[in-house]
Amino acid sequence: MIEFKNVSKIYHTRENTITAVDQVSLKIEAGEIFGIVGYSGAGKSTLVRLINNLEKPTSGEVLIDGDNITELSGKALRQRRQNIGMIFQHFNLLWSRTVRDNIEFPLELKGLSKAERQQKADELIDLVGLKGRETAYPSELSGGQKQRVGIARALANDPEILLCDEATSALDPATTEEVLELLLQINKRLHITMVVITHEMHVVRKICQHMAVMDAGAIVEQGAVLDVFRHPQADLTKEFVQDEVNPETEETETVVSELLAQVPDGLILKLTFHGEQAKLPIISEMLKRFPAIELNIIEGNIHQTQGGALGNLYLQLIGEKPLLDEGVHFLNQMHVDTEVIRSAGSK
């Protein structure tokens, strides 16, 4: 387990004082993938560097399996750092070394024999899907392949913790999906704890079980990914979630306005489904119960999280107001998050 206890990191310059991390308290369970989200300058990278003691907190404690890493030094600190791997946004590969040599590099520093290094490198090359590219140089690799080398190198010392600092930010969408799938496979196979730093909610939704949102050095919200997506509390979190789960786009607004102009009666609803709800025929059941309700589907989508499915559906319901009220009540009874986002009177 990784635990932050009231951790702050303050930098002093001649001109001013910068609080990069502000009174952060956070727990990351062993074996999970934990996402830390925020815009540039939010303090995410500084927070991660506190985990491997590349930065020392100004106050507070950083505990790994109960040990205060800020109190370690010398051999004890080096040993602890060997248990922490790191993946970087821009790969940080040695350009004069081949794929195999890059992966073997931390094993050289550890003092392993050539045979041991080669055996471990072969295992990791197979794990990250680079078989056949062992002798290629970084300049001969695609961005995704370079990141796979970076991941393999980070795993060379069999770390218990893997820190991913914007690991997919330099990749195109298709390659990002491939790398995220690889990280999921590694987590499930090796049961390694992963801390993912990102400004992309898609990354968190795809692979993380729990998350925290940072702003100006502070944690403004944290919890299970599915819960945060369903009920974001902080304004910044709402903004992130809105951008990811297909919010009311300009196109949606246009369609809604046109519908209201054509049929000024009825309701516009936004429904949020989660978990097993996303697989149930709830709307079909509502129409069976209330056949006099007319329905138009405006827009819908569904996303997968590690905690289950999450879907949004925009509907227009037309009918007598008492009947529409009953329909909304039925949806609430089915535990569907129902928000009336447009109301234009009743018949």
C-alpha positions as semicolon CSV with decimal commas, in nm:
position;residue;x (nm);y (nm);z (nm)
1;M;0,000;0,000;0,000
2;I;0,107;0,357;-0,073
3;E;-0,017;0,619;0,170
4;F;0,020;0,997;0,175
5;K;-0,042;1,156;0,513
6;N;-0,096;1,532;0,502
7;V;0,185;1,572;0,248
8;S;0,292;1,912;0,122
9;K;0,574;2,011;-0,110
10;I;0,671;2,380;-0,118
11;Y;0,932;2,539;-0,341
12;H;1,089;2,871;-0,245
13;T;1,224;3,106;-0,510
14;R;1,356;3,458;-0,489
15;E;1,029;3,596;-0,617
16;N;0,769;3,382;-0,445
17;T;0,668;3,055;-0,280
18;I;0,509;2,775;-0,483
19;T;0,298;2,507;-0,319
20;A;0,321;2,214;-0,563
21;V;0,148;1,964;-0,332
22;D;-0,092;2,091;-0,069
23;Q;-0,190;1,877;0,232
24;V;-0,255;1,560;0,032
25;S;-0,387;1,252;0,211
26;L;-0,436;0,949;-0,011
27;K;-0,431;0,568;0,003
28;I;-0,345;0,344;-0,291
29;E;-0,412;-0,024;-0,233
30;A;-0,159;-0,290;-0,331
31;G;-0,223;-0,441;-0,674
32;E;-0,464;-0,175;-0,802
33;I;-0,432;0,076;-1,084
34;F;-0,485;0,423;-0,938
35;G;-0,531;0,730;-1,157
36;I;-0,431;1,085;-1,066
37;V;-0,592;1,340;-1,299
38;G;-0,533;1,710;-1,340
39;Y;-0,430;1,978;-1,583
40;S;-0,069;2,081;-1,636
41;G;0,072;2,239;-1,321
42;A;-0,176;2,067;-1,089
43;G;0,104;1,894;-0,899
44;K;0,057;1,540;-1,034
45;S;0,417;1,473;-1,134
46;T;0,552;1,619;-0,813
47;L;0,322;1,391;-0,617
48;V;0,452;1,086;-0,804
49;R;0,814;1,184;-0,752
50;L;0,747;1,182;-0,379
51;I;0,670;0,810;-0,401
52;N;1,024;0,718;-0,508
53;N;1,176;0,998;-0,298
54;L;1,311;1,188;-0,596
55;E;1,141;1,478;-0,419
56;K;1,121;1,506;-0,041
57;P;0,802;1,645;0,114
58;T;0,819;1,972;0,301
59;S;0,582;1,820;0,554
60;G;0,385;1,500;0,603
61;E;0,471;1,135;0,540
62;V;0,484;0,906;0,238
63;L;0,448;0,542;0,345
64;I;0,506;0,233;0,132
65;D;0,390;-0,084;0,304
66;G;0,413;0,104;0,631
67;D;0,770;0,231;0,579
68;N;0,825;0,606;0,568
69;I;1,028;0,639;0,248
70;T;1,127;0,996;0,334
71;E;1,335;0,861;0,623
72;L;1,533;0,620;0,405
73;S;1,878;0,698;0,269
74;G;2,180;0,526;0,122
75;K;2,150;0,152;0,059
76;A;1,801;0,126;0,207
77;L;1,670;0,395;-0,028
78;R;1,840;0,239;-0,331
79;Q;1,686;-0,099;-0,250
80;R;1,342;0,055;-0,212
81;R;1,377;0,241;-0,543
82;Q;1,459;-0,086;-0,719
83;N;1,107;-0,194;-0,626
84;I;0,962;0,110;-0,806
85;G;0,961;0,125;-1,186
86;M;0,875;0,434;-1,390
87;I;0,740;0,492;-1,741
88;F;0,787;0,833;-1,899
89;Q;0,591;1,034;-2,156
90;H;0,886;1,066;-2,395
91;F;1,025;0,714;-2,341
92;N;1,374;0,822;-2,217
93;L;1,544;0,543;-2,409
94;L;1,916;0,515;-2,477
95;W;1,930;0,585;-2,850
96;S;2,266;0,415;-2,902
97;R;2,134;0,087;-2,757
98;T;1,909;-0,176;-2,908
99;V;1,575;-0,284;-2,766
100;R;1,741;-0,568;-2,576
101;D;2,024;-0,347;-2,448
102;N;1,778;-0,083;-2,323
103;I;1,585;-0,345;-2,129
104;E;1,906;-0,497;-1,988
105;F;2,046;-0,161;-1,876
106;P;1,893;-0,155;-1,522
107;L;2,002;-0,518;-1,481
108;E;2,358;-0,418;-1,565
109;L;2,344;-0,155;-1,292
110;K;2,216;-0,424;-1,056
111;G;2,516;-0,643;-1,137
112;L;2,343;-0,940;-1,298
113;S;2,542;-1,172;-1,523
114;K;2,506;-1,156;-1,902
115;A;2,310;-1,483;-1,908
116;E;2,070;-1,361;-1,638
117;R;2,021;-1,031;-1,820
118;Q;1,948;-1,201;-2,150
119;Q;1,699;-1,443;-1,994
120;K;1,510;-1,162;-1,820
121;A;1,514;-0,942;-2,132
122;D;1,373;-1,228;-2,341
123;E;1,087;-1,274;-2,094
124;L;1,003;-0,904;-2,099
125;I;1,033;-0,871;-2,476
126;D;0,776;-1,147;-2,508
127;L;0,555;-0,991;-2,239
128;V;0,534;-0,650;-2,411
129;G;0,494;-0,789;-2,762
130;L;0,831;-0,697;-2,914
131;K;0,950;-1,039;-3,020
132;G;1,146;-1,003;-3,342
133;R;1,251;-0,643;-3,267
134;E;1,525;-0,726;-3,015
135;T;1,808;-0,580;-3,224
136;A;1,624;-0,269;-3,345
137;Y;1,733;0,075;-3,229
138;P;1,485;0,334;-3,094
139;S;1,508;0,533;-3,418
140;E;1,369;0,230;-3,601
141;L;1,066;0,193;-3,374
142;S;0,720;0,348;-3,374
143;G;0,602;0,551;-3,076
144;G;0,405;0,259;-2,940
145;Q;0,702;0,024;-2,974
146;K;0,927;0,274;-2,795
147;Q;0,681;0,290;-2,508
148;R;0,672;-0,091;-2,495
149;V;1,050;-0,085;-2,453
150;G;1,006;0,172;-2,176
151;I;0,753;-0,052;-2,004
152;A;0,977;-0,358;-2,033
153;R;1,274;-0,165;-1,895
154;A;1,062;-0,041;-1,603
155;L;0,971;-0,402;-1,523
156;A;1,326;-0,535;-1,542
157;N;1,385;-0,529;-1,166
158;D;1,048;-0,694;-1,089
159;P;0,910;-0,382;-0,918
160;E;0,614;-0,390;-0,683
161;I;0,508;-0,041;-0,796
162;L;0,495;0,103;-1,148
163;L;0,466;0,481;-1,190
164;C;0,326;0,596;-1,525
165;D;0,379;0,968;-1,584
166;E;0,166;1,067;-1,886
167;A;0,271;0,739;-2,048
168;T;0,028;0,770;-2,341
169;S;0,028;1,147;-2,400
170;A;0,275;1,127;-2,690
171;L;0,082;0,848;-2,866
172;D;-0,199;0,847;-3,121
173;P;-0,544;0,717;-3,010
174;A;-0,508;0,367;-3,157
175;T;-0,162;0,318;-3,005
176;T;-0,287;0,458;-2,674
177;E;-0,551;0,184;-2,665
178;E;-0,286;-0,081;-2,728
179;V;-0,060;0,048;-2,451
180;L;-0,351;0,072;-2,205
181;E;-0,449;-0,287;-2,282
182;L;-0,089;-0,391;-2,223
183;L;-0,082;-0,216;-1,885
184;L;-0,405;-0,392;-1,788
185;Q;-0,258;-0,729;-1,885
186;I;0,059;-0,660;-1,686
187;N;-0,143;-0,556;-1,381
188;K;-0,353;-0,873;-1,394
189;R;-0,059;-1,101;-1,461
190;L;0,196;-0,954;-1,220
191;H;-0,042;-0,801;-0,961
192;I;0,173;-0,490;-0,966
193;T;0,050;-0,162;-0,818
194;M;0,027;0,110;-1,083
195;V;-0,003;0,484;-1,029
196;V;-0,114;0,655;-1,350
197;I;-0,059;1,029;-1,391
198;T;-0,265;1,178;-1,673
199;H;-0,477;1,469;-1,791
200;E;-0,691;1,231;-1,999
201;M;-1,005;1,095;-1,833
202;H;-1,020;0,828;-2,103
203;V;-0,705;0,670;-1,959
204;V;-0,851;0,663;-1,609
205;R;-1,185;0,527;-1,726
206;K;-1,018;0,253;-1,927
207;I;-0,780;0,100;-1,673
208;C;-0,811;0,246;-1,322
209;Q;-1,013;0,118;-1,029
210;H;-0,979;0,431;-0,816
211;M;-0,883;0,789;-0,893
212;A;-0,806;1,131;-0,751
213;V;-0,845;1,472;-0,914
214;M;-0,581;1,736;-0,843
215;D;-0,604;2,112;-0,876
216;A;-0,345;2,365;-0,757
217;G;-0,161;2,095;-0,562
218;A;-0,464;1,971;-0,369
219;I;-0,687;1,666;-0,407
220;V;-1,033;1,804;-0,486
221;E;-1,203;1,466;-0,527
222;Q;-1,123;1,097;-0,499
223;G;-1,302;0,764;-0,505
224;A;-1,389;0,463;-0,720
225;V;-1,377;0,553;-1,090
226;L;-1,736;0,446;-1,157
227;D;-1,864;0,648;-0,860
228;V;-1,672;0,959;-0,965
229;F;-1,803;0,932;-1,320
230;R;-2,159;0,881;-1,199
231;H;-2,165;1,158;-0,940
232;P;-1,876;1,405;-0,980
233;Q;-1,876;1,661;-0,700
234;A;-1,602;1,917;-0,769
235;D;-1,646;2,157;-1,059
236;L;-1,316;2,045;-1,211
237;T;-1,419;1,680;-1,192
238;K;-1,751;1,761;-1,359
239;E;-1,558;1,930;-1,638
240;F;-1,334;1,627;-1,688
241;V;-1,625;1,382;-1,680
242;Q;-1,832;1,601;-1,910
243;D;-1,556;1,602;-2,169
244;E;-1,515;1,223;-2,154
245;V;-1,866;1,075;-2,148
246;N;-2,004;1,273;-2,441
247;P;-2,165;1,573;-2,278
248;E;-2,432;1,796;-2,425
249;T;-2,236;1,885;-2,733
250;E;-2,323;2,169;-2,964
251;E;-2,489;1,914;-3,192
252;T;-2,699;1,780;-2,905
253;E;-2,807;2,131;-2,812
254;T;-2,912;2,193;-3,172
255;V;-3,119;1,873;-3,189
256;V;-3,286;1,951;-2,855
257;S;-3,373;2,304;-2,966
258;E;-3,520;2,176;-3,293
259;L;-3,730;1,914;-3,109
260;L;-3,863;2,169;-2,865
261;A;-3,950;2,405;-3,150
262;Q;-4,137;2,131;-3,337
263;V;-4,308;1,983;-3,029
264;P;-4,302;2,231;-2,742
265;D;-4,456;1,981;-2,500
266;G;-4,290;1,711;-2,296
267;L;-3,959;1,658;-2,125
268;I;-3,597;1,621;-2,227
269;L;-3,426;1,374;-1,995
270;K;-3,067;1,271;-1,944
271;L;-3,047;0,916;-1,809
272;T;-2,731;0,769;-1,662
273;F;-2,705;0,391;-1,644
274;H;-2,434;0,204;-1,457
275;G;-2,324;-0,153;-1,403
276;E;-2,585;-0,418;-1,491
277;Q;-2,845;-0,145;-1,556
278;A;-2,675;-0,073;-1,887
279;K;-2,770;-0,424;-2,004
280;L;-3,138;-0,413;-1,898
281;P;-3,430;-0,314;-2,129
282;I;-3,545;-0,041;-1,890
283;I;-3,670;0,201;-2,157
284;S;-3,859;-0,080;-2,332
285;E;-4,025;-0,173;-2,003
286;M;-4,125;0,189;-1,940
287;L;-4,297;0,211;-2,279
288;K;-4,482;-0,113;-2,214
289;R;-4,612;0,023;-1,886
290;F;-4,697;0,364;-2,030
291;P;-4,790;0,307;-2,397
292;A;-4,938;0,657;-2,427
293;I;-4,592;0,813;-2,382
294;E;-4,422;0,907;-2,708
295;L;-4,044;0,881;-2,710
296;N;-3,764;1,028;-2,922
297;I;-3,404;0,919;-2,870
298;I;-3,176;1,221;-2,907
299;E;-2,833;1,077;-2,832
300;G;-2,677;0,789;-2,642
301;N;-2,345;0,629;-2,556
302;I;-2,195;0,365;-2,333
303;H;-1,846;0,340;-2,185
304;Q;-1,668;0,067;-1,994
305;T;-1,486;0,127;-1,666
306;Q;-1,306;-0,126;-1,450
307;G;-1,602;-0,095;-1,213
308;G;-1,864;-0,171;-1,479
309;A;-2,046;-0,010;-1,770
310;L;-2,153;0,355;-1,768
311;G;-2,405;0,485;-2,021
312;N;-2,582;0,812;-2,098
313;L;-2,907;0,845;-2,292
314;Y;-3,086;1,166;-2,393
315;L;-3,462;1,125;-2,448
316;Q;-3,763;1,336;-2,533
317;L;-4,085;1,218;-2,368
318;I;-4,418;1,354;-2,495
319;G;-4,751;1,310;-2,322
320;E;-4,981;1,434;-2,047
321;K;-4,788;1,577;-1,753
322;P;-4,923;1,328;-1,494
323;L;-4,823;1,043;-1,725
324;L;-4,477;1,185;-1,779
325;D;-4,435;1,222;-1,403
326;E;-4,523;0,855;-1,363
327;G;-4,267;0,763;-1,628
328;V;-3,994;0,958;-1,452
329;H;-4,098;0,801;-1,121
330;F;-4,065;0,454;-1,279
331;L;-3,711;0,536;-1,395
332;N;-3,619;0,649;-1,045
333;Q;-3,762;0,326;-0,904
334;M;-3,531;0,136;-1,139
335;H;-3,240;0,332;-0,985
336;V;-3,162;0,511;-1,310
337;D;-3,007;0,852;-1,250
338;T;-3,265;1,076;-1,416
339;E;-3,210;1,445;-1,480
340;V;-3,469;1,673;-1,637
341;I;-3,247;1,895;-1,850
342;R;-3,518;2,056;-2,060
343;S;-3,880;2,114;-1,966
344;A;-4,120;2,278;-2,209
345;G;-4,459;2,256;-2,047
346;S;-4,727;1,991;-2,091
347;K;-5,036;1,915;-2,290
